[in-house]
Amino acid sequence: MKKQIFPAVFILVFAAELIALIVFAVKSPDFSQDTVAVNEVLQSVTQDFGDMQNHTSVNGLDYVVLDGDGAILFKTRAGLTETENDAIKHRDTLLHITIGGVTVGRVIIYNDGAEALQAQKNTTVLLMSAATAVQCAICVLYAAYLYGTVLRPFGKLKTFAARIAGGNLDVPLEMDRHNLFGAFTESFDIMRSELKKARIAEAQANASKKELVAKLSHDIKTPVASIKAVSEVGLAVAADDRDRANYSRIIGKADQINTLVTNLFTATLEELQQLIVTVTSVPCGEIVKLLENADYFCRARIGGVPQCLVYADALRLQQVFDNIFANSYKYAGTDIQVSAELDGDFLNIVIEDGGGGVPQEEIPVLKEKFRRGGNSAGTDGAGLGLYISDYFMKEMRGGLNVENGRRGLRVTVSLLLCGKT
């Protein structure tokens, strides 16, 4: 019912204005005089012409009595037309006073038609102004009503939609059942609640999958370790060169499988926020051992490391070196050169193979998750090694830089020196 009050009142006021305009336009002003009243004035003046000082008006008409010379003998009120010329201009009624067949004077009966018309105009203007004021008030009230029932709730919906788009599903939508959007806003909040439930269910499902991958990755490492151990025993007791070569290949493949599983396990733990990097002081001699452990094909030429202490997690740094060496052997298959030098606050370990590198446009994406170079076709891998290594180095306040060197792909591992920040 409230929604119909403002339009109904507005239409009624507009109709009243329209009717008033039509009436004013159609109605013709009446400037005619009442002939009976005019005759009464003429007769009364004629009778009292000799003694106009004692003359009184017989009806409501305004008039002026002039003698034969145009002098004023009587007038009903001030401000009336006093000459014949002015009377003609004003369209007043001009009558001759005749006594005994002789014209002795004139009566000018005032024509009040112009004043009546002006009064009518004034009344019309006043009514139109009042109607316009009422319409303006109705418009203001209706605008306030629309703002309160449409625009403001719509603004809340807009803000709410922005929060939903941004992923904020916790803040409920304030509802007002008394406005036009009451049921609409309730539906939106129901949608928010259902989206939140779906988001929670999705997160739980993803967490379960990642936990399963982490468990499987851990379980796979046990038989792989057994295969490697048996192969190492076989390599030690083999008397034939062919058998030793086969055992060596088995050991290499076991190391590759172990590296891939470790990367998958590590990436899963990172997403589960269970990946821990503990930074301590590591001496340079420990770094050499880590490099030698990573060189499972024993093809690397490892130079000396300057005497220093660095901030690092030995376990995670071993994973970094393992990933870099595994990538070089897997994609380049050449000897590896390893050098170390001090550069300001960092110790840079430079590892470079002889495989010719990768296209320059692929360099920026090599450290991204699940991204591999164009030379990886037909080669096992998940694209996690450099991604995880870069993550570890950032956690150790160091860095990992990948570029094309003189011989092949060059990876620089930067370790922060102790005593530096």
Disulfide bonds with the S-S distance in Angstrom:
none
